[in-house]
Amino acid sequence: MHGFNGAGTVLGWQVLDPDSGAFLFEGEWREIRGTDVDLRLELPSGDGPYRVQVAPVADRERFIVIDARVADGRLEVEPPEVASAAGLRRARLLQAIPKAFLYPARSLWQNHKLMASMVRRDILSRYRGSFAGALWTFLNPLLLMLTYAFVFGMVLKQRFGADSSPSGYVLYFLAGMLPWLAFSEAVGRSPYVILEHRTFVKKLVFPLETLPVNLVISGAVTELFGLAIFLVILPVARGRIPATVVWLPALLGPQLLLAAGLCWFLAALGIFIRDLGQITGFVLTIWFFLTPICYSESQSIPAAIARVLAFNPLLILVRGYRAIFLEGRPPQIGALVALWIGSAALAVLGHAWFHRLRRSFADVI
């Protein structure tokens, strides 16, 4: 090996996984004697790619990189290159960006049958032994929406815009409640989900990242029943269902991504902060009243609160649901595109956060 000069310099070498950058093992240090160095390295016998880094022990910022692959007992070695730690960090970051988008989708697809089974069991287990059984999946959103509609529409006499009728208020309220039902149910349960399935953490090789997503799907099922109720009421009150309902998938996509990102983040953090569930419940209550679901945006709102509302992603969803179901127009495209981008980014960051912390779950539980 050529390129190192100076007697007394000590060389060290390490073997790493080139895909993840994980350290595998370190070899015996050698002192340079002359300009040529005979450095014999022994790679693992198992098949796979390996990366050898050779550098002076006193300064490892720059080093020689040798990529090799063992396949069926044969060794393939790439020409050595001079690299730096900063350069390799940048390269790993660029390689990690597409993986950050592809890995969550691939993991969920590979485990979709398991997830479907667990979601079904979760929904049925909530009401097991009750008189109405799974019928509560339908009754819960119905009773919740009727309660809010009665309190705010009949008792407090809230109204939306120019429509001063009680039925108009109920329709606008229910349209705003549809995305909130699914979102709040999933996010509110997420801090406890890993603790509820702690046996999967300690004893089994299990795709833990699917557990928070199961909550999102369960919440979407709750919304589906609420949507069925709404679509029965809508033609009775308005005479028809507008064609703009075809925009619903464009709203559901970012809604599910937003919920999944927050659920991944809170599920991982809930392992370390056991009070997070109570804090999340309180924040969701504030979030509900900061979102104009039970009151009109046209009402007098303090300027400070109005500035907060401008950054509320649920407000975009509420406006979108009301637009496609009640106003016969598509949602605001600019706001919807921004919601898609923000929700996708939050989902990627939430999954990365969960993946980073999951190594410590077994130590904490």
C-alpha positions as CSV (number, residue, x, y, z in Angstrom):
1,M,0.0,0.0,0.0
2,H,1.5,3.3,-1.1
3,G,0.6,6.9,0.0
4,F,1.7,7.0,3.7
5,N,5.1,8.4,4.5
6,G,7.0,8.8,7.7
7,A,8.3,6.2,10.1
8,G,6.5,6.2,13.4
9,T,3.0,6.7,12.0
10,V,0.6,4.2,13.2
11,L,-2.2,2.9,10.9
12,G,-5.5,1.6,12.0
13,W,-8.3,0.0,10.0
14,Q,-12.0,-0.7,10.5
15,V,-14.6,-2.8,8.7
16,L,-18.0,-1.2,8.3
17,D,-21.3,-2.0,6.6
18,P,-21.3,0.3,3.5
19,D,-25.1,0.5,3.4
20,S,-25.8,1.7,7.0
21,G,-22.3,2.8,8.0
22,A,-22.5,0.5,11.0
23,F,-19.2,-0.4,12.6
24,L,-18.4,-4.2,12.4
25,F,-15.0,-4.6,13.9
26,E,-11.5,-3.1,14.0
27,G,-8.2,-4.7,13.1
28,E,-4.8,-4.6,14.7
29,W,-2.9,-1.3,14.4
30,R,0.4,-1.3,12.4
31,E,3.3,1.1,12.5
32,I,4.7,2.4,9.2
33,R,8.3,1.5,8.4
34,G,9.3,3.1,5.2
35,T,7.0,4.3,2.3
36,D,5.4,0.9,1.6
37,V,3.0,-0.8,4.0
38,D,2.1,-4.5,3.9
39,L,-1.4,-4.4,5.5
40,R,-3.1,-7.8,5.4
41,L,-6.8,-7.6,6.3
42,E,-9.2,-10.5,7.1
43,L,-12.9,-10.0,6.1
44,P,-15.8,-11.9,7.5
45,S,-16.6,-15.2,5.8
46,G,-20.3,-14.4,5.4
47,D,-21.5,-13.1,2.0
48,G,-22.2,-9.4,1.7
49,P,-20.6,-6.0,1.1
50,Y,-17.9,-4.6,3.3
51,R,-16.1,-1.3,3.5
52,V,-12.5,-1.1,4.9
53,Q,-11.3,2.3,6.1
54,V,-7.5,2.7,6.6
55,A,-6.2,5.9,8.3
56,P,-3.5,7.1,10.6
57,V,-4.6,6.6,14.2
58,A,-3.6,10.2,15.1
59,D,-5.8,11.8,12.4
60,R,-8.8,9.9,11.0
61,E,-10.4,12.8,9.2
62,R,-9.0,11.6,5.8
63,F,-8.5,7.9,5.0
64,I,-8.4,5.3,2.3
65,V,-11.6,3.5,1.5
66,I,-11.7,0.0,0.0
67,D,-15.1,-1.5,-0.9
68,A,-15.2,-5.2,-1.1
69,R,-17.8,-7.9,-1.5
70,V,-17.8,-11.6,-0.5
71,A,-20.0,-13.8,-2.6
72,D,-19.9,-17.6,-2.6
73,G,-16.5,-17.6,-1.0
74,R,-15.0,-15.3,-3.6
75,L,-13.7,-11.8,-2.9
76,E,-14.3,-8.9,-5.2
77,V,-12.3,-5.7,-4.4
78,E,-12.9,-2.2,-5.8
79,P,-9.9,0.2,-6.4
80,P,-9.1,2.1,-3.2
81,E,-10.1,5.8,-2.9
82,V,-9.1,8.6,-0.7
83,A,-12.1,10.0,1.2
84,S,-13.0,12.2,4.2
85,A,-15.4,11.7,7.1
86,A,-17.4,14.8,6.0
87,G,-17.7,13.5,2.4
88,L,-18.9,10.1,3.5
89,R,-21.5,11.7,5.8
90,R,-22.8,13.8,2.8
91,A,-22.9,10.6,0.7
92,R,-24.8,8.7,3.3
93,L,-27.3,11.6,3.7
94,L,-28.0,11.6,0.0
95,Q,-28.5,7.9,0.0
96,A,-30.8,8.1,3.0
97,I,-33.2,10.6,1.4
98,P,-34.8,8.2,-1.0
99,K,-34.8,5.4,1.6
100,A,-36.6,7.7,4.0
101,F,-39.5,7.8,1.6
102,L,-39.4,4.2,0.3
103,Y,-38.8,2.3,3.5
104,P,-42.0,3.2,5.4
105,A,-44.2,2.4,2.3
106,R,-42.3,-0.9,1.7
107,S,-42.6,-1.9,5.4
108,L,-46.3,-1.2,5.5
109,W,-47.0,-3.0,2.2
110,Q,-45.0,-6.1,3.4
111,N,-47.1,-6.2,6.6
112,H,-50.5,-5.1,5.2
113,K,-52.1,-8.5,6.0
114,L,-50.9,-8.4,9.6
115,M,-52.0,-4.8,10.0
116,A,-55.5,-5.6,8.6
117,S,-55.8,-8.4,11.1
118,M,-54.7,-6.2,14.0
119,V,-57.0,-3.3,13.1
120,R,-60.0,-5.7,12.9
121,R,-59.1,-7.2,16.3
122,D,-58.6,-3.7,17.8
123,I,-62.0,-2.5,16.6
124,L,-63.8,-5.6,17.8
125,S,-62.0,-5.8,21.1
126,R,-63.1,-2.3,22.2
127,Y,-66.7,-3.4,22.5
128,R,-66.3,-7.1,23.2
129,G,-68.9,-8.2,25.8
130,S,-71.1,-5.1,25.3
131,F,-74.7,-5.5,24.3
132,A,-74.4,-3.7,21.0
133,G,-71.0,-5.2,20.2
134,A,-69.4,-3.9,17.0
135,L,-72.5,-1.7,16.4
136,W,-70.8,0.8,18.7
137,T,-68.4,1.5,15.9
138,F,-71.4,3.1,14.1
139,L,-73.1,4.5,17.2
140,N,-70.1,6.3,18.8
141,P,-69.5,8.8,15.9
142,L,-73.3,9.2,15.5
143,L,-73.9,10.0,19.2
144,L,-70.8,12.2,19.4
145,M,-71.8,14.3,16.4
146,L,-75.4,14.6,17.7
147,T,-74.2,15.7,21.1
148,Y,-72.0,18.5,19.7
149,A,-74.7,19.5,17.2
150,F,-77.3,19.8,20.0
151,V,-75.0,21.8,22.4
152,F,-73.6,24.2,19.8
153,G,-76.5,24.4,17.4
154,M,-79.6,24.2,19.6
155,V,-78.4,25.5,23.0
156,L,-75.7,28.0,22.0
157,K,-77.4,28.7,18.6
158,Q,-74.2,28.9,16.6
159,R,-74.6,29.5,12.9
160,F,-72.4,29.4,9.8
161,G,-72.3,32.3,7.4
162,A,-75.6,33.3,5.7
163,D,-77.3,30.0,6.5
164,S,-79.1,30.8,9.8
165,S,-81.1,27.5,9.9
166,P,-80.3,24.8,12.5
167,S,-80.0,22.2,9.7
168,G,-77.4,24.3,8.0
169,Y,-75.3,24.6,11.1
170,V,-75.6,20.8,11.7
171,L,-74.3,20.1,8.1
172,Y,-71.3,22.5,8.4
173,F,-70.5,21.1,11.8
174,L,-70.6,17.5,10.8
175,A,-68.5,18.2,7.7
176,G,-65.8,19.7,9.9
177,M,-66.1,16.8,12.4
178,L,-65.3,14.1,9.8
179,P,-61.6,14.7,9.6
180,W,-61.3,15.5,13.3
181,L,-62.9,12.2,14.3
182,A,-60.2,10.1,12.6
183,F,-57.3,12.5,13.5
184,S,-58.0,12.9,17.2
185,E,-58.7,9.2,17.8
186,A,-55.4,8.1,16.3
187,V,-53.2,10.8,17.8
188,G,-54.9,10.6,21.2
189,R,-54.1,6.9,21.5
190,S,-50.6,6.9,20.0
191,P,-48.6,7.7,23.2
192,Y,-49.8,4.4,24.7
193,V,-49.7,2.1,21.7
194,I,-46.1,0.7,22.3
195,L,-46.8,0.2,26.0
196,E,-50.0,-1.7,25.2
197,H,-48.0,-4.1,23.0
198,R,-44.8,-4.2,25.2
199,T,-44.6,-8.0,24.7
200,F,-43.9,-7.5,21.0
201,V,-40.9,-5.2,22.0
202,K,-39.2,-7.7,24.4
203,K,-39.9,-11.1,23.1
204,L,-40.7,-11.0,19.4
205,V,-39.2,-9.8,16.1
206,F,-42.1,-7.6,15.2
207,P,-42.6,-4.6,12.8
208,L,-43.2,-2.1,15.6
209,E,-43.6,0.7,13.1
210,T,-46.9,-0.7,12.0
211,L,-48.6,-0.2,15.4
212,P,-49.0,3.6,15.2
213,V,-50.3,3.2,11.6
214,N,-52.9,0.7,12.9
215,L,-54.3,3.5,15.0
216,V,-54.5,5.8,11.9
217,I,-56.4,3.0,10.0
218,S,-58.8,2.4,13.0
219,G,-59.5,6.2,13.1
220,A,-60.2,6.1,9.4
221,V,-62.7,3.3,9.9
222,T,-64.5,5.5,12.5
223,E,-64.5,8.3,10.0
224,L,-65.9,6.0,7.4
225,F,-68.9,5.3,9.6
226,G,-69.3,9.0,10.3
227,L,-69.1,9.6,6.5
228,A,-71.9,7.1,5.9
229,I,-74.1,8.9,8.4
230,F,-73.3,12.2,6.7
231,L,-74.0,11.0,3.2
232,V,-77.5,9.8,4.4
233,I,-78.3,13.2,5.9
234,L,-76.9,15.3,3.1
235,P,-79.4,14.4,0.3
236,V,-82.3,14.6,2.7
237,A,-81.3,18.2,3.7
238,R,-79.9,19.5,0.4
239,G,-81.6,17.2,-2.2
240,R,-78.3,15.8,-3.7
241,I,-74.7,14.9,-3.1
242,P,-72.5,17.2,-5.2
243,A,-70.1,15.8,-7.8
244,T,-67.2,17.6,-6.1
245,V,-67.1,14.7,-3.6
246,V,-64.6,13.1,-6.0
247,W,-62.0,15.3,-4.4
248,L,-62.3,13.4,-1.1
249,P,-59.2,11.1,-1.8
250,A,-57.1,14.3,-2.3
251,L,-58.0,15.3,1.2
252,L,-57.8,11.9,2.8
253,G,-54.2,11.4,1.6
254,P,-52.5,14.3,3.5
255,Q,-54.9,13.7,6.4
256,L,-53.6,10.1,6.9
257,L,-50.0,11.2,6.4
258,L,-50.3,13.9,8.9
259,A,-51.9,11.5,11.5
260,A,-49.3,8.8,10.8
261,G,-46.3,11.3,11.2
262,L,-47.7,12.5,14.6
263,C,-48.5,9.0,15.7
264,W,-45.0,7.7,15.0
265,F,-43.5,10.7,16.8
266,L,-45.8,10.4,19.9
267,A,-45.6,6.6,20.0
268,A,-41.8,6.6,20.3
269,L,-41.8,9.6,22.8
270,G,-44.5,8.0,24.9
271,I,-42.1,5.2,26.0
272,F,-39.8,7.8,27.7
273,I,-42.4,10.3,28.9
274,R,-45.2,8.4,30.6
275,D,-47.3,11.6,31.1
276,L,-47.4,12.2,27.4
277,G,-50.9,10.7,27.0
278,Q,-52.4,13.2,29.4
279,I,-50.6,16.1,27.8
280,T,-51.7,15.0,24.3
281,G,-55.3,14.8,25.4
282,F,-55.1,18.4,26.7
283,V,-53.5,19.6,23.6
284,L,-56.1,17.9,21.4
285,T,-58.9,19.7,23.4
286,I,-57.2,23.0,22.7
287,W,-56.6,22.1,19.1
288,F,-60.3,21.3,18.6
289,F,-61.4,24.7,19.9
290,L,-58.7,26.5,17.9
291,T,-60.1,24.9,14.7
292,P,-63.4,26.4,13.5
293,I,-65.4,23.2,13.6
294,C,-68.1,24.2,16.0
295,Y,-68.1,27.9,15.2
296,S,-67.8,30.0,12.0
297,E,-64.5,31.5,10.8
298,S,-66.5,34.7,10.1
299,Q,-66.9,35.3,13.9
300,S,-64.7,37.8,15.6
301,I,-61.5,36.1,16.4
302,P,-58.6,37.9,18.2
303,A,-55.7,38.7,15.9
304,A,-53.2,36.5,17.9
305,I,-55.5,33.4,17.6
306,A,-56.1,34.2,13.9
307,R,-52.3,34.0,13.3
308,V,-52.2,30.6,15.0
309,L,-55.1,29.4,12.9
310,A,-53.3,30.2,9.7
311,F,-50.8,27.5,10.5
312,N,-53.4,24.9,11.5
313,P,-53.4,21.9,9.0
314,L,-56.7,20.8,10.3
315,L,-58.2,24.1,9.2
316,I,-57.3,23.2,5.6
317,L,-59.0,19.9,5.9
318,V,-62.1,21.3,7.5
319,R,-62.4,23.9,4.8
320,G,-61.8,21.3,2.1
321,Y,-64.5,18.9,3.5
322,R,-67.0,21.8,3.6
323,A,-66.1,22.9,0.1
324,I,-66.6,19.5,-1.6
325,F,-69.6,18.4,0.4
326,L,-71.6,21.6,1.0
327,E,-70.3,24.3,-1.3
328,G,-70.0,22.3,-4.5
329,R,-66.4,23.5,-5.3
330,P,-63.0,21.9,-5.0
331,P,-60.7,22.7,-2.1
332,Q,-58.1,25.5,-2.4
333,I,-55.4,24.0,-4.6
334,G,-52.5,26.0,-3.2
335,A,-53.4,25.2,0.4
336,L,-53.9,21.5,-0.5
337,V,-50.5,21.2,-2.2
338,A,-48.9,22.8,0.8
339,L,-50.7,20.3,3.1
340,W,-49.6,17.4,1.0
341,I,-45.9,18.5,1.2
342,G,-46.0,19.3,4.9
343,S,-47.8,16.1,5.8
344,A,-45.5,13.9,3.7
345,A,-42.4,15.6,5.3
346,L,-43.9,15.1,8.8
347,A,-44.6,11.4,8.0
348,V,-41.0,10.8,6.8
349,L,-39.5,12.7,9.9
350,G,-41.9,10.9,12.3
351,H,-40.9,7.5,10.9
352,A,-37.2,8.4,11.1
353,W,-37.7,9.5,14.7
354,F,-39.5,6.3,15.6
355,H,-36.8,4.1,13.8
356,R,-34.0,5.9,15.7
357,L,-35.6,5.5,19.1
358,R,-36.9,2.0,18.8
359,R,-33.5,0.6,19.6
360,S,-34.0,1.8,23.2
361,F,-37.5,0.6,23.7
362,A,-36.5,-2.7,25.3
363,D,-34.2,-1.0,27.7
364,V,-36.9,1.4,28.9
365,I,-40.0,-0.8,29.0
